[in-house]
Amino acid sequence: MSDQIRSSILRHLRYTVGADADTATALEWRTALSLALRDLAMDPWAEATRITTDEDRKRVYYLSMEFLTGRLIEDAAINLGVRDEVERSLAELDVSFADLVAREPDPALGNGGLGRLAACYLESMATLQLPAFGYGLRYERGLFRQSFDEGRQVEHADEWLGDGSPWSLAKPSDTHRVFFGGSLEGETWTPESSIVAGAFDTPVAGYGGRWVNTLRLWAASADPDLIDLGRFNAGDFFGAADAETWAKTLSRVLYPADETELGKRLRLSQEYFLTSASVQDLLARYTSRHTDLERLPEFVAIQMNDTHPAIAGPELIRLLIDEHGFSFDRAADVATDVLGYTNHTLLPEALEHWSVELMGSLLPRHLQIIEKLDARIHATYGPAADGVHLIDHGQVRMGDLAAWTSHRVNGVSALHSELVRTDLFSALDELEPERIVNVTNGITPRRWLKLANPALAQLITDTLGEGWETDLERLRGLEQYADDPAFLDAFGHTKHEAKQRFIGWARDEHAIDVPQDALYDVQIKRIHEYKRQLLNILWTIARYQQIKQDPGAGWVPRVKIFGGKAAPSYAVAKDIIRLINDVASVVNADPDTRDLLRVIYPPNYNVTMAEKLIPAADLSEQISTAGMEASGTGNMKFALNGALTIGTLDGANVEIRDEVGHDNFFLFGLTTEEVAERRTKKNHARTAIEKSPVLRGVLDAIAAGAFSPNEPGRYGGILDLVWNSDWFLVASDFDAYDSAQQVVDLTYRDPRQWQRKAVLNIARMGFFSSDRAIREYMSEIWNVGPAR
């Protein structure tokens, strides 16, 4: 195999890249390697398509605005079973595999957990040999690249396509036109404009390389029939390019700011572009072999990953009526049987509402269908549906639309799904009590253990044997080693090695000096008030003040590590980022404390950073306000890699704590019910602060400009929030968090006790495999089995 791989790399280097082995650049070697690995995926990819087609198997179509795939070279090499052979082949050519992997772009085609979950699920579908397509957008720049300027977040365009994309294959035969605007006469839509969706396919190899599925990303381009050559030839060069400019804008940037009307129009256009192209594509695939669209649910399952593709229901109904002659009621029934909707949030702003005016202007036929769906619900259920509104106060409610057009709605943790039933879609649950189900999120152990933490993965294999990668419940076998000194020593060595890797990465990539001998206390996630990075940094200030007062008190050395981006228009989140960086500047420069407390915030958090940092972590911060985090998947990745969790009873924390054991989880904070009750108390924030001299001292220091001496009032807005509204209950949970951190210190002082708890966390994480989650989707939602 090594000879075959080496020959393939050299062939691509010469005949595809056009370079010579003696003078090739790192980019040319990386491109040749990517193409050689892609070649290895081609046969199982073609075979998976042949089996699915010949046996007329049901396919799953996973629609998501985000796919955070991470770097593909090493992941593909592992799943295709050739990682070691690739490394040896390159070494024989005097090329470093690790160097090429480090140079590969990390596509920022997502904002956080939603996109990473989608990537995990596609990989698990392939591993389980389930015929599936992922559908997304081929953003030219994706999410912004983050840097810091005097502590402030600065956004830059992400150029992931700058070096080309050797993994993707253009499929010009699979283009579709997506229509916008125009007018209605009765039910006849005459669109004003159209945009062409071009398909680019990336292979997604399952573990073992036996099955390969497709991630199809749509790129937007102008409809050639609409380019005004007359204006161009008349000298109006820029005006003639208007259609092309607008088309390219659709797939240019992930999540454009939508505070303006134009921003809203672009955002809705993106979502419809993704959805329409995908639904047209899957219908074309179906009708190439079938004539009876009544049977569509037997062969097609569409899963909407969050609310962004919610227009899929009206779009499928439109196509069935307008192009295939269905009645409205029959089209709506077929669409519901095909569609499933995964809800990821209870936050109103994330459920999306579009004005009737915007929807009518951009998608008039779809607004008409939504109005009919609304009327159909009320005609079906009568007065029992009085509280149901797909359109309310001039707004189209996309979360409700997705829920009511799906045969199954699922939350992503046990707690979250219960809140979806009782709070978010309570009317749906009362009228259709079987429709809302739970599928707790999962992560793939191939990337998040075997790739990210090779030393720990090898220790597990040496201890338990092969096979845990596709049967994560086998990790239960590690429980018997939780008190074995030799095994604990070996585990400690893997953690030391992971810290060394992170230290080297932080030094080489960001010129950040990270100490080795300390407790690595990590919070990496999107910056948002409900995730409470603010609680974390306020406690960090408290620890700093306490060390300053008594540096000889036997403190456990800590490295507080943050990572994450704030939405460009989210002012409070950006202030929190700046506060973290300001605190870091003071703490890290203080000779009295820097050996006992360090604050690290590497910029531009992404999958690659997570792969370096999660294995090195000792403590995982999962401290969201109870009832606000749908699930989380970072919490699972940390625990699988032997980090202990400090957290609230929120999202999947509840299930993780139950699985790993209450004694192996540092719990604090108000429960969901207590949060709701506390918010009803007048002046609850001020009361909590006045009862906590530690927190009061922290807030006073910030107010005095201790961390912004040139601008003492810099954080007046944050202080006002904490003292007065404090919707996310930072003040109310501060003392409980402080107490839990004291228990963390006490536990860490006993290395054997800490290691034992960490090993038990690893051993009991089998439930949180994305393979288990996909099997539940297959049986509970999609009604489909594996092809082999």
Buried (B, 14 or more C-beta within 10 A) or exposed (E): EBEBBBEBBBBBBBEBBEBEBEEBEEBBBBBBBBBBBBBBBEEBBEEBBEBBBEEEBBBBBBBBBBBBBBBBBBBBBBBBBBBEBBBBBBEEBEBBBEEBBBBBBBBBBBBBBBBBBBBBBBBBBBBBBBBBBBBBBBBBBBBBBBEBEEBEBEBEEBEBBEEEBBBBBEBEEBBBBBBBBBEEEEEEBEBEBBBBBBBBBBBBBBBBBBBBBBBBBBBBBBBEEBBBEEBBEEEEEEEBBBBBEBBBBBBBBBBBBBEEEEBBBBBBBBBBBBBBBBBBBBBEBBBEEBEEBBEBBBBBBBBBBBBBBBBBBBBBBBBBBBEEEBEBEBBBBBBBBBBBBBBBBBEEEBBBBBBBEBBBBBBBBBBBBBBBBBEBBBEEBEEEBEEBBBBEEEBBBBBBBBBBBBBBBBBBBBBBBBBBBEEBBBBBBEBBEEBBBBBBBBBBBBBBBBBBBBBBBEBBBEBBEEEBBBEBBBBBBBEEBBEBEEBBEBBBEBBEBBBEBBBEBBEEBBEBEBBEEBBBBBBBBBBBBBBBBBBBBBBBBBBBBBBEEEEEEEBBBBBBBBBBBBBBEBEBBBBBBBBBBBBBBBBBEBEEBBBBBBBBBBBBBBBBBBBBBBBBBBBBBBBBBBBBBBBBBBBBBBBBBBBBBBBBBBBBBBBBBEBBEEEBBBBBBBBBEBBEEBBEEEEBBBBBBEEBEBBBEBBEBBBEBBBBEEEBEBBEEBBEBBBEEBEBBBBBBBBBBBEBBEEBBEBBEEEEEBBBBBBBBBBBBBBBBBBBBBBBBBEBBBBBBBBE
